[in-house]
Amino acid sequence: MKDGEFMKRSNGEGSITVLKGKNRKKRNWARVFDGYIYDEKKDKLIPKQKSLGVFRTKGEAQKAIDEYFTNPYQFLNRNMTLDEAFQTYYDTVYETSPSYAKDLKYKWRYCDQIKNLKISETLSVHMKRFLEGEPYYIDPSSGKKKVASPNTILRIKSLLNQIFDLAISESVITVNQARNFKTPKEAARKYERSKKHHIPFSIDEQLTLKENLDYPFVDMIYIQIFMGWRPDELVEILLEDVYLEDQYIIGGKKTDSGYRRIVPIHPEIMEYIKNYYEEAQKIGSRFLFNDIYMKRHSTSKQNLSYSNYRYRFQKVIKALNLNEAHTPHDARVTFATIAKISGMDAFAVKKFMGHSLKNDITEESYTAPNFSWFQNQMEKFQYASGK
């Protein structure tokens, strides 16, 4: 069977496609019929296929198809390795949060030592010893050993918890072995000692940013300060959720209070948001913020991930000689600081930032101002207040 050809099978029994690419370790793409979708151009229903993954051999691809038809609603099975279970979890997360999913993939690089263990045979002791032994991976470009930081070790532990939670929900296992042990104490202690406290941009730094809005990505930090988005929320704002005429953006995801919240656009940043909007339309991106300087080998997509934004943020900090301790989250802290100094209503600030109101029954249940009130509150925001 040649590259790109289908393995002929009876209707409804799935298909196996050989993918192109000499350097591919996994080439056999297994898919199954998953209903129909309406094609507007052809004005008819066309078959839709569901991917079951890419496998090294046709036999493995066939096995995945057979297991799917045994239980088509089950994502995982007992014979899956941790790596295969992670890929399934990653795909699930990516549907709703691409930036977070990419961050998970970055952390998973450190798990080479355990990734080939079967999920049904992996015990707490295996994972505990792995995390205590300083996880690492070999950087393919430099050949150097990269050891996980204390924060990364904590994130890997959390990721393992979530993978095993999914396995339990799929009835693959009955006990979450990842939750049966605590994060190594030494890693937790090192993390607490190394943890950076968020600090707002000083007034002088705010003025420096404003004076350098023509420098790449300074305007993006400027926008974040004016709207209070979390960094990972900022990079995932969709173009369809930007309402320029009505002067607001819908975004947010982390909490129930913050999910798809409406944040007014301050007049001071309208032109910069318009610039990003028009650039996104020009390159055909679904996302508001994109990186035209970013070169990708396998895709033409230019939307930012959180790691991309963090990299650009740090370049700005260095170029403008700002406090090197700043992190992307500091722009959000700066928004909260300026909002308070500017006399913005506390209820409005919580709404804009996606903070919970559950401890304030009056605000949560009985306060419902109209949008113009929220706009008026946002317009109170005074950048570089006190100078």
N, C-alpha and C positions, 0 to 999 in steps of 0.2 A: 504494500500500500504506500503510495507516494505522499509527500508532504501536502497537507491541506485536504486530502481525500477523506471521505467518510467510509467507515466500515459498514457495509450493507447489512441491515437488520430488518426484521419485520416491523410493520407500523406499530407504534406504541411501546416498543421494547428498548427505546433509547438509541443513542448513537455514540460512536467513538471517532474523533477526528484527530489526525496526526498534525501537530502544529509545526510550523516552519521554524528554522533557527538551528544552526549547527551546534551552538553552545548550550542548548537546552538540555537539562538533566531529566526533566519531565516533559514528555511530548504528547501523551495520549489524553485527550480532553474528553471526559465522559459527560454526556448531557441526556436529559430525559424530557419528554413532552410535558408541558406545563400549561395547557389551555391555549386560548387564542387571544390576540390583540387586534384592534381595528386599525388598519392602515388607511389614513386619510387620502394619500395620493392614489392608491390603487382602489380605494373605496370597497374594501372587502376585509374579511377576517383572515389573518394569517397565523400559522402555528407559532407558539412561543416555547422556547426551550429553557430548562433550568440547569445550571451548571452544577455538577457534583464534584468538580475538581480536576486537576491535571495529574497524571500518574506516569511512572517510569515505563511500565509495560502495559500491553493491551489486556493481559490477564488481570492486573490490578484495577484497570478501568472497568472491565467487565464485572469484577467482583463488587465494585461500588454500585454499579447499575443494579445488579442482582439484589444487593442489600437494600437499596432504595425501594425496590418493588416489594420486598418483604415487609417493610414498614416505611412508606413514602413520607410520613410526617416526622421521621426521626433524623436529626442532623448528625448525631454521633453514634458510634457502636463500640463494643467492648474491645475490638481488635485495633482501634485507632491508637496511634502514638500520640504523645503530648503535642508534638509538632502539628499533626493533622487536626487535633482538637483545637489547637490555637488558631490555625488557619480558618476553621469554621467559625470560631468566636470572632476573629478579626473581620471576616466578611459580614457578620451580623452587625457589629459595631459600626463598620464603615458606611453602611446604608444610611445611618442617621448622623454620624459624627466622623467624617473623614480625617480631620486633624487629630482627634483623640486616637483613632485607629492607627494612624501612622506613628504616633508616639509609642503605642503598644508594640508595634513592629520593631521599633528601635530598641526597646527594652528586651524583646525576645531574642535579639542577637546574642545576648549573654548566656542563653540557655542551651547551648550546643551539647553540654555534658549530660543533660537529662532529656532532651527533646525526643529521642528515639525510644524512650520507655513507653510501654503500653499504659494507657490511662487507667485501665482496670487493675494493673499490677504495681502501680506507683504508690509507695507508702510514705507516710509522714517522715520517716527516718531518712529516706532518699532525698527528699526536698530540703530537709533541715540541714543535712550534711553538705548538700550542694551550696546552700546560701551561706553557711558558716565558712566554707572553703574559698570565699571570694570569687564569685562568677566572673568569667572573662570571655573575650572572643579575640580572634586574630584579625586585625585590620588587613583586608586583602590588598589595599593599595600600598601600604608601608611594610606589611609583614610584622608589625609590632603588636605586642600583647596589650589589650585594653581591659583594665580591671574595673569592675562596676563600682561606682561611688556608693556611699551609704544610702543616699536617696534612691538610687537605682535599685539597690537590693530591696528596699521597702516597697518600691513599685512592682518589682518582680513577684514578691510575696502576695501583694494584692491581686496581681494578674493571675497567679496560680489559683487563688481563692475563687476568682470569677470563672475560670475555665472549669474547675471542679463543680462549681454551682450549676453551670450549664449541663455538665455530665449527669448530675443528680436529677435535674429537671427532665432529662431525656431517659431516665431510668437505666442508665448505663452502669452506674455505681450506686451504692446505698449510703456510703459514708464519705464526707468531704475530707480527704486526708490532708489537704492543704490548710484547712482551718483547725486541724488537730494539733498544731504546734504554733508557737509564737515566733515573731521575727527575732533573729539573733540579737541578743542584748547589746553586743558590741557595735553592731551596725546602727541600732537605734540610738545609742549614746553618741556615736560619731555624727549621726545626722543632726541631732539636737544641737551639738556643739558647732556644726558647720552651717546650720540653717540661717539664712539671711532674713533680716527683718525688713519689711517693705518700708520705704521712705519716700515721701512726696518730693517732687522736683521743687527746689527752692525758687524764690521769685526771680533771682538772677538767672537761674537755669531756664525758667519759663520764658524769660525775655530773650535768652540766647536761641531757644528753639524758634521763637516767633521771628527773629531776625534772619533765620537761615531756612525759611520754608521752601526755598528753591533747591536745597540739598536733598538728594534722593531719600525718601521715606520719612523725612522730618514732618511733612504734612500729615502722614499717617499717625504718628505719635501725637501730633497736635489734635487730630480728630478724636483719638482715644481719650485724651485729657478732657475734651469738651463733652464727651458722651458717656464715659464711665464703663465702656465694655471690658469684659475680661479679654485677655489677649486671644484665647482660643475661640471666643465668640466673635471677635472682630474679624479674624481671617475667614470666618465661615459665613459672613453676611452675603446673602444671595441678591443678585441684581433685581429679581422680582419683588424683593421685600424693601426696596428703596423707593419711597414715594416723594419725589422732588417737589412736585406741585403742592402737596399737602404738608411738606416739610417734616417728615418723620421716617424712621427706619424701624422695621420689625426684626428682632433677633434675640439671641440668648438661648441657653440650653441647660445649664448646669443644675438648676434647682426648679422645683415646681413654680416658685414665685418668679423665677427669672426666665422661664421658658417662653419664647416668642413674645417678648414684651415690646411695647411701643416706646420709643425714645425720640423726643422732638429733636430736630436739627437746629442748632444755634445758628443765627444769621452769620456769625463770624466764620463758620467753617463751610457754609453752603457752596462756595465756589470750588473748594478743594474736593468736596464730595462729588460735585458735578464733573470735575476733571477725571476722577477715578471711574465714575459712571460711564462717561463717554469713551474712555480708554477700554473699559471692559466690553462695551458694545463693539468697538472697533476690532478687537481681537477675538470676539465671539465667545467670551467667557461667561459662565453662569454666576461668577462671584464678583463682588464689588472691588475687592482688592487683589491685585495681581502683581507679579514681578516680571517686568519686561526684560530684566537683566539675567534672569535665571535660564540656564540652558539645560534641557533635559534630553536624555538619549533616546527614550522610548515613547515619548508623548509630546504633543504640542501644548499641553495644558500649562498655564502659567499662574494658576491661583496659588496663594501662599499657604503653607502649612504653618503650624505654630513654631516649629524649629526654624523655618525660613525667616519668619518674622523676628524671632529672637536674634538670629544672626544679623539681620539688617539693623535691628535696634541697637545691638552692641557696636556695630560699625558707626552708627550715628553718635553714640555716647563717646566713643574714642575720637572721632573726627572733630567734635565740637568741644572736646576737653571737659566733659561733664563728669559728675561723680561716677567712678567705675563700679560702685556698688549697686547702681540702679539695675533693675530687672523690668521686663515688659509690664509686670503687674503694677509697678509704681505709677504708671500713668493713670490707672484706675484709682489708686490711693490719692493721687493729686486731684482728681475730679472730686472725690468726697471732701477733701480738705478745702478746696476753693468753694465748693457748694455751701459749706458751713459758714465760711468767712463772708460769702456773698449774701447770706441771709435767706437762702432757699428753704422752702418748707421741708421738714424732715420726712414727711410722708411721700412727697414727690421724689426726693433723693432716693429713698428706699425703692420706689417703683422703678426709677431709671436704672438703678444698679441691680435690680432683681433680688433684693434682700427680703427675707421672710417677714411677714406681719402677723404671724400666728400668735405671738405673745401680746398683741394689742388688738383685742376684740373689737373696739370701737373703729379703729382704722381699717381692719380687715373686713368687717361685716357691714359697716354703716357709712363709710366714706366712699363717695363715687363722683368726684369732680368731672366736669366735661374736659375735652381735650384742650380747649383754649386756655383753661386754667393751668394745665401742665406746661403748655407753651410759654405762658407768662412766667412760670417758675423757672423754666430753663433760661429765659432771657435775662434773669437776674444774675446769671453766672458771669462773674467778672474775672477774666483771665489776668494773672499776675496782680491780684488784689493786694493793696497795701504798699505798692511802690510809688 
